[in-house]
Amino acid sequence: MKEFQLLKDMTWEYNADCGLSYASPVRGVWNIVHIGTLVPEAHQIFVCPTSCLRGVVLTTAEMGAMDKMSTITVSEDNILDGDMEEALQRGTERVIRELPVRPRAMLIFTSCIHHFSCIHHFLAVNYQRVYRELRKEFPDIDFIDCYMDPIMRRKSPPVPSLWRQIHRLLPVGEEKSKKQVNLAGNCFVYGENSDLNVMLENAGVKVMDVNTCRTYDEFLSMASSSAVFTFHGTGAAAGRDMELRLGQKWFRMTPGYDFDVIDRELEEAAAYLEIASPSQEEIRSEREMTLRAVEETAAFLGDTLLSIDYTAVDRPMELALFLHEHGFRVETLFLDSFGESEEIFGKLQKAMPELKIYQSLGWNIRRMERGYDGKIVAIGQKSAYFHNTDYFVNIVENDGMYGYRGIRRLMELIRDAAEHKKPMRELVQVKGWGCSCC
């Protein structure tokens, strides 16, 4: 069995998550520890057995943020004695008493126990009662339940669930202002490389994001925003919940490469906020600058091959199609499912039937001959690792890029990657690439 498939032989329903998988040493994508640390003046508690705690403790230690997390160890004895709830309550009380600084919020993660999987749920442990008791005992602290459940990774994966739970700390009933909006579900700050942010800031609209909040009170002020914008699928649960619970208009932005979609999304956002949208002259100028940057990058690369993976950009298939249409030579994609529309899949399949699709989690990826004859530029850490190339764009989670400015920024990164080598083996092992929350 080959470690790759040709796109012409595949269907849109493809999903590599079907059993035994391979875990590469590529560690740049953020996990729940990195995300939870973004909440200012908050403290995380992980309620797990020793084996499970090892991973979160090592991650936190790598970040240099051990002062922002504590652990409560549970074991088989807690199951036999039936005192899971007491262990959580007494453990949390002790953590709060011993912390040198009183936290404003506590993020409590319940997890799994060895082969019992999500034992907290299987045993019907009533943690909500524990949270009620803790809120009575510590009324000055906000408690929120967070989850790290392997058996729920299809129905409610940990990362989308955490983005939702973090924003459930925001109070209900605050008066809304159209001069303030929220961004939710982002690992990176959106700013000069995002058309949305530039438009909002030029109109005097304040943009709030947990990434930029430095105090807990500033974070809580996000409840006064009139709208919430999400760019990633992992942030959708937070956007939907903030719309339903807080009454904030949810805009699901598309971090893609279709100029018409960019224009439409900005116009819809401007109309709701009652601000000026980009004029036709501005749109024409943005398109011309972007196309010029794309053409210059394609000419700079010439016959150099490209590889793209899903850890770098949210829409790798749409990016591959965009680059192909503008003269780039895209050779491979590393995907574990087709998370984009069937329309994009059909267009890409028709335009590039010989495109190679690799399963980065597939067990047989171990057979891949890492390396490549000649030069290949990778967009993303996984494609760089599997092709063993030091010529790569070292980004994860779209790196704060959206719209025309985002595309131009990506072109700059591709040109730089083609020209300058990076120490790939060292960089891809950095866990939570670009995480500065600590």
C-alpha positions as CSV (number, residue, x, y, z in Angstrom):
1,M,0.0,0.0,0.0
2,K,1.4,3.4,-1.0
3,E,1.8,6.1,1.6
4,F,0.1,8.6,-0.7
5,Q,-2.9,8.7,-3.0
6,L,-3.5,10.6,-6.2
7,L,-6.3,13.1,-5.9
8,K,-8.0,11.7,-9.0
9,D,-8.5,8.4,-7.2
10,M,-10.1,9.9,-4.0
11,T,-13.5,11.0,-2.9
12,W,-14.6,14.0,-0.8
13,E,-15.5,11.7,2.1
14,Y,-11.8,10.8,2.7
15,N,-10.8,10.7,6.3
16,A,-7.5,9.2,7.5
17,D,-8.7,8.9,11.2
18,C,-9.7,5.3,10.9
19,G,-7.5,3.3,13.4
20,L,-3.8,2.9,14.0
21,S,-2.0,6.2,13.5
22,Y,1.5,7.6,13.3
23,A,2.6,10.5,15.5
24,S,5.4,12.5,14.0
25,P,7.8,14.7,16.0
26,V,6.2,17.8,14.6
27,R,4.8,19.7,17.6
28,G,4.1,23.2,16.5
29,V,0.3,23.2,16.7
30,W,-1.1,24.6,20.0
31,N,-2.9,22.4,22.6
32,I,-5.2,23.1,25.4
33,V,-2.4,24.0,27.8
34,H,-1.2,26.8,25.6
35,I,-4.7,28.1,24.9
36,G,-5.7,28.1,28.6
37,T,-2.7,30.1,29.6
38,L,-4.0,33.0,27.4
39,V,-6.6,34.0,30.1
40,P,-4.9,36.7,32.2
41,E,-4.8,36.3,36.0
42,A,-6.3,32.8,35.7
43,H,-4.9,29.5,37.0
44,Q,-5.3,26.0,35.4
45,I,-5.9,22.8,37.4
46,F,-5.6,19.4,35.6
47,V,-7.4,16.6,37.4
48,C,-5.7,13.4,36.0
49,P,-3.8,10.3,36.9
50,T,0.0,10.5,37.0
51,S,0.5,9.1,33.5
52,C,-1.8,11.7,32.0
53,L,-0.4,14.6,34.0
54,R,3.1,13.9,32.6
55,G,2.2,15.4,29.2
56,V,0.5,18.6,30.5
57,V,3.3,19.2,33.1
58,L,6.0,18.8,30.5
59,T,4.2,21.2,28.1
60,T,3.8,23.8,30.8
61,A,7.4,23.4,31.9
62,E,8.6,23.9,28.3
63,M,6.6,27.2,28.3
64,G,8.1,28.3,31.5
65,A,4.6,28.7,32.9
66,M,4.6,26.3,35.8
67,D,3.3,29.1,38.1
68,K,0.1,29.1,36.0
69,M,-1.0,25.5,36.5
70,S,-1.5,22.9,39.3
71,T,-2.4,19.3,39.3
72,I,-4.7,17.0,41.3
73,T,-3.7,13.4,41.0
74,V,-6.5,10.8,40.9
75,S,-6.0,7.0,41.0
76,E,-7.8,3.7,41.2
77,D,-8.4,4.3,44.9
78,N,-10.6,7.3,44.1
79,I,-12.7,5.0,41.9
80,L,-13.0,2.3,44.5
81,D,-13.7,4.7,47.3
82,G,-16.1,6.8,45.2
83,D,-14.6,10.1,46.3
84,M,-13.8,11.7,43.0
85,E,-15.9,14.8,43.9
86,E,-14.2,15.2,47.2
87,A,-10.8,14.9,45.7
88,L,-11.6,17.7,43.2
89,Q,-13.1,20.0,45.8
90,R,-10.4,19.5,48.5
91,G,-7.6,19.6,46.0
92,T,-8.9,22.9,44.5
93,E,-9.3,24.4,47.9
94,R,-5.8,23.5,48.8
95,V,-4.4,24.9,45.5
96,I,-6.2,28.2,46.1
97,R,-4.9,28.5,49.7
98,E,-1.3,27.8,48.7
99,L,-1.1,30.0,45.6
100,P,1.1,33.1,46.3
101,V,-1.4,35.3,44.3
102,R,-5.2,34.9,44.4
103,P,-6.4,34.0,40.9
104,R,-9.4,35.7,39.3
105,A,-10.5,32.6,37.5
106,M,-9.9,28.8,37.7
107,L,-9.9,26.6,34.6
108,I,-10.5,23.1,35.8
109,F,-9.7,20.3,33.4
110,T,-11.1,16.8,34.0
111,S,-9.6,14.1,32.0
112,C,-9.2,10.3,31.6
113,I,-7.8,7.5,33.6
114,H,-5.7,4.8,31.8
115,H,-7.9,2.1,30.2
116,F,-11.1,3.4,31.9
117,S,-11.1,6.2,29.3
118,C,-13.3,9.2,30.5
119,I,-14.0,7.8,33.9
120,H,-15.4,11.1,35.2
121,H,-18.3,10.7,32.8
122,F,-18.6,6.9,33.0
123,L,-19.0,7.1,36.8
124,A,-21.5,9.9,36.6
125,V,-19.4,12.1,38.8
126,N,-21.3,15.3,39.6
127,Y,-18.7,17.9,39.2
128,Q,-21.3,20.6,38.7
129,R,-22.2,20.3,42.4
130,V,-18.5,20.7,43.2
131,Y,-18.3,23.9,41.2
132,R,-21.4,25.3,42.9
133,E,-19.8,24.6,46.3
134,L,-16.5,26.2,45.2
135,R,-18.3,29.3,43.9
136,K,-20.0,29.7,47.3
137,E,-16.7,29.3,49.2
138,F,-14.8,31.6,46.8
139,P,-17.2,34.2,45.4
140,D,-14.3,36.3,44.2
141,I,-13.1,33.6,41.8
142,D,-14.8,32.5,38.5
143,F,-14.7,28.8,38.0
144,I,-15.2,27.2,34.6
145,D,-15.2,23.5,33.7
146,C,-12.9,22.5,30.9
147,Y,-12.4,19.1,29.3
148,M,-9.7,16.8,27.9
149,D,-11.8,13.8,26.8
150,P,-10.4,11.3,24.3
151,I,-13.8,9.6,23.7
152,M,-15.4,12.9,22.9
153,R,-12.9,14.0,20.2
154,R,-15.4,13.5,17.4
155,K,-18.5,15.0,19.1
156,S,-16.7,17.7,21.1
157,P,-13.0,17.9,20.5
158,P,-10.9,19.4,23.3
159,V,-9.7,22.5,21.5
160,P,-13.0,23.9,20.2
161,S,-14.6,23.0,23.5
162,L,-11.9,25.0,25.4
163,W,-12.3,28.1,23.2
164,R,-16.1,28.0,24.0
165,Q,-15.5,27.4,27.8
166,I,-13.0,30.3,28.1
167,H,-15.5,32.8,26.7
168,R,-18.2,31.5,29.0
169,L,-16.3,33.4,31.7
170,L,-17.7,36.5,30.1
171,P,-20.8,37.8,32.0
172,V,-24.3,38.0,30.5
173,G,-26.3,41.2,30.3
174,E,-23.7,43.8,29.5
175,E,-24.7,46.6,27.3
176,K,-23.4,46.2,23.8
177,S,-21.5,48.8,21.8
178,K,-21.0,48.7,18.0
179,K,-17.7,50.5,18.6
180,Q,-16.3,47.3,20.1
181,V,-16.0,43.8,18.6
182,N,-14.4,40.5,19.6
183,L,-12.1,38.0,17.8
184,A,-12.4,34.5,19.2
185,G,-10.6,31.2,18.7
186,N,-7.2,32.6,17.6
187,C,-3.8,31.4,18.7
188,F,-2.2,34.5,17.2
189,V,-3.0,38.2,17.3
190,Y,-4.7,39.5,14.1
191,G,-3.4,42.9,13.1
192,E,-1.6,44.4,10.1
193,N,-1.9,41.2,8.1
194,S,-5.7,41.1,8.4
195,D,-8.0,43.2,6.2
196,L,-10.7,43.0,8.8
197,N,-8.6,44.5,11.6
198,V,-7.3,47.3,9.4
199,M,-10.9,48.2,8.3
200,L,-12.2,48.1,11.9
201,E,-9.3,50.1,13.4
202,N,-9.6,52.8,10.6
203,A,-13.2,53.2,11.6
204,G,-12.4,53.6,15.3
205,V,-13.8,50.2,16.3
206,K,-12.0,48.6,19.2
207,V,-10.9,45.0,18.6
208,M,-10.8,42.7,21.6
209,D,-9.1,39.3,21.8
210,V,-8.0,37.2,24.7
211,N,-4.6,37.3,23.1
212,T,-4.2,41.0,23.7
213,C,-5.9,41.3,27.1
214,R,-3.4,42.0,29.9
215,T,-5.8,41.9,32.8
216,Y,-8.8,39.9,33.8
217,D,-11.0,42.9,33.9
218,E,-10.0,43.8,30.4
219,F,-10.9,40.3,29.3
220,L,-14.3,40.5,31.0
221,S,-15.0,43.8,29.1
222,M,-15.3,41.6,25.9
223,A,-18.9,41.0,27.1
224,S,-19.7,44.5,25.9
225,S,-18.9,43.9,22.3
226,S,-21.7,43.8,19.7
227,A,-20.1,41.2,17.4
228,V,-17.7,38.3,17.5
229,F,-15.5,37.2,14.5
230,T,-14.0,33.8,14.2
231,F,-11.5,32.7,11.5
232,H,-10.9,29.1,12.3
233,G,-13.2,26.0,12.6
234,T,-11.9,25.4,16.1
235,G,-13.3,28.8,17.1
236,A,-16.8,28.1,15.7
237,A,-18.2,26.7,19.0
238,A,-17.1,29.8,20.8
239,G,-18.7,32.1,18.2
240,R,-22.0,30.3,18.2
241,D,-22.1,30.2,22.0
242,M,-21.3,33.9,22.3
243,E,-24.1,34.7,19.8
244,L,-26.6,32.7,21.7
245,R,-25.5,33.4,25.3
246,L,-24.2,37.0,25.0
247,G,-26.3,38.3,22.1
248,Q,-23.2,39.1,20.0
249,K,-23.6,38.9,16.2
250,W,-21.4,36.1,15.0
251,F,-19.4,36.5,11.8
252,R,-17.7,33.4,10.5
253,M,-14.8,34.7,8.4
254,T,-13.1,32.7,5.7
255,P,-9.3,32.6,5.8
256,G,-9.2,31.7,2.1
257,Y,-8.1,33.0,-1.2
258,D,-11.2,33.9,-3.1
259,F,-11.2,37.7,-3.7
260,D,-15.0,37.9,-4.0
261,V,-15.5,36.2,-0.7
262,I,-13.1,38.6,1.0
263,D,-15.0,41.6,-0.4
264,R,-18.4,40.2,0.6
265,E,-17.4,39.4,4.2
266,L,-15.9,42.8,4.8
267,E,-19.0,44.5,3.3
268,E,-21.3,42.4,5.6
269,A,-19.3,43.2,8.7
270,A,-19.2,46.9,7.8
271,A,-22.9,47.1,7.2
272,Y,-23.7,45.5,10.6
273,L,-21.3,47.9,12.5
274,E,-22.5,50.9,10.4
275,I,-19.1,51.8,9.2
276,A,-17.6,52.4,5.8
277,S,-16.7,49.3,3.8
278,P,-13.7,49.4,1.4
279,S,-14.5,51.5,-1.7
280,Q,-14.4,50.1,-5.2
281,E,-11.2,52.0,-5.8
282,E,-9.6,50.5,-2.6
283,I,-10.7,47.0,-3.6
284,R,-9.2,47.5,-7.1
285,S,-6.0,48.7,-5.5
286,E,-5.8,45.8,-3.1
287,R,-6.5,43.3,-5.8
288,E,-3.8,44.7,-8.1
289,M,-1.2,44.8,-5.3
290,T,-2.1,41.2,-4.3
291,L,-2.0,39.8,-7.9
292,R,1.4,41.6,-8.4
293,A,2.8,40.0,-5.3
294,V,1.5,36.6,-6.4
295,E,2.9,36.9,-9.9
296,E,6.3,38.1,-8.6
297,T,6.5,35.1,-6.1
298,A,5.6,32.6,-8.9
299,A,8.3,34.1,-11.1
300,F,10.8,34.0,-8.2
301,L,10.1,30.3,-7.6
302,G,10.1,29.3,-11.2
303,D,10.0,25.4,-11.4
304,T,10.5,25.0,-7.7
305,L,8.0,22.5,-6.2
306,L,5.7,23.3,-3.3
307,S,4.2,21.1,-0.6
308,I,1.4,22.3,1.8
309,D,0.0,20.8,5.0
310,Y,-3.1,21.6,7.1
311,T,-1.1,22.7,10.2
312,A,0.0,25.9,8.4
313,V,-3.2,27.1,6.8
314,D,-6.9,26.5,7.4
315,R,-7.7,25.9,3.8
316,P,-4.8,23.9,2.2
317,M,-6.9,22.7,-0.7
318,E,-8.1,26.2,-1.6
319,L,-4.5,27.4,-1.3
320,A,-3.2,24.7,-3.6
321,L,-5.9,25.6,-6.2
322,F,-5.1,29.3,-5.9
323,L,-1.4,28.7,-6.3
324,H,-1.9,26.3,-9.2
325,E,-4.1,28.9,-11.1
326,H,-1.3,31.5,-10.7
327,G,1.5,29.3,-12.1
328,F,3.0,27.7,-9.0
329,R,4.0,24.0,-9.1
330,V,2.2,22.3,-6.1
331,E,3.4,18.8,-5.8
332,T,1.9,17.4,-2.5
333,L,-0.6,18.0,0.2
334,F,-0.5,16.5,3.7
335,L,-4.1,16.1,4.9
336,D,-5.9,13.8,7.2
337,S,-9.4,14.7,6.0
338,F,-11.0,17.0,3.4
339,G,-12.4,19.6,5.7
340,E,-13.2,22.1,2.9
341,S,-16.3,22.3,0.7
342,E,-17.1,19.6,-1.9
343,E,-17.0,22.4,-4.5
344,I,-13.3,23.2,-3.7
345,F,-12.5,19.5,-3.7
346,G,-14.1,19.1,-7.2
347,K,-12.3,22.1,-8.6
348,L,-9.0,20.9,-7.3
349,Q,-9.5,17.4,-8.5
350,K,-10.3,18.6,-12.0
351,A,-7.4,21.0,-12.1
352,M,-4.8,18.8,-10.4
353,P,-5.7,15.1,-10.8
354,E,-2.1,14.0,-10.2
355,L,-1.7,15.9,-6.9
356,K,-0.3,13.6,-4.3
357,I,-2.2,13.4,-1.0
358,Y,-0.3,12.1,2.1
359,Q,-1.9,11.0,5.3
360,S,0.3,12.6,8.0
361,L,-1.4,10.4,10.6
362,G,-1.6,7.2,8.5
363,W,0.4,4.3,9.9
364,N,2.0,3.7,6.5
365,I,3.6,7.2,6.4
366,R,6.5,5.5,8.2
367,R,7.4,3.9,4.9
368,M,7.8,7.3,3.2
369,E,11.3,8.0,1.9
370,R,11.8,11.4,3.6
371,G,13.6,13.8,1.4
372,Y,13.2,14.9,-2.2
373,D,15.2,15.0,-5.3
374,G,15.9,18.6,-6.1
375,K,14.4,21.5,-4.1
376,I,11.0,21.6,-2.6
377,V,9.5,24.4,-0.5
378,A,7.1,23.4,2.2
379,I,4.3,25.5,3.6
380,G,3.9,24.1,7.1
381,Q,5.9,22.1,9.5
382,K,4.6,18.6,8.7
383,S,5.3,18.9,5.0
384,A,8.8,20.2,5.8
385,Y,9.4,17.3,8.1
386,F,8.1,14.5,5.8
387,H,10.0,16.0,2.8
388,N,13.1,16.6,5.0
389,T,13.5,20.1,3.7
390,D,15.0,23.2,5.4
391,Y,13.2,25.4,2.9
392,F,9.9,25.9,4.5
393,V,7.3,28.5,5.8
394,N,7.3,28.0,9.5
395,I,3.8,28.9,10.5
396,V,0.8,27.3,12.3
397,E,-2.9,28.2,12.5
398,N,-2.7,30.7,9.6
399,D,-0.5,33.0,11.8
400,G,-3.0,36.0,11.9
401,M,-3.4,36.3,8.1
402,Y,-6.7,37.2,6.5
403,G,-7.8,38.8,3.2
404,Y,-5.6,40.6,0.6
405,R,-3.0,41.6,3.2
406,G,-2.9,38.0,4.5
407,I,-2.2,36.7,1.0
408,R,0.5,39.2,0.4
409,R,2.1,38.3,3.7
410,L,2.0,34.6,2.7
411,M,3.8,35.5,-0.6
412,E,6.6,37.2,1.4
413,L,7.0,34.1,3.6
414,I,7.1,31.8,0.6
415,R,9.8,33.9,-1.1
416,D,11.8,34.0,2.1
417,A,11.4,30.2,2.5
418,A,12.7,29.5,-1.0
419,E,15.7,31.7,-0.5
420,H,16.8,31.0,3.1
421,K,17.2,27.7,4.9
422,K,15.9,27.1,8.4
423,P,17.0,24.4,10.9
424,M,13.9,22.3,10.3
425,R,14.7,19.5,12.8
426,E,15.1,22.0,15.6
427,L,12.1,24.2,14.8
428,V,9.4,21.6,14.3
429,Q,10.1,20.1,17.8
430,V,9.2,23.4,19.5
431,K,5.8,22.7,21.1
432,G,3.2,25.3,20.6
433,W,5.1,27.4,18.0
434,G,4.9,31.1,18.5
435,C,3.1,30.8,21.9
436,S,4.0,34.0,23.9
437,C,1.1,33.7,26.4
438,C,3.5,33.0,29.2
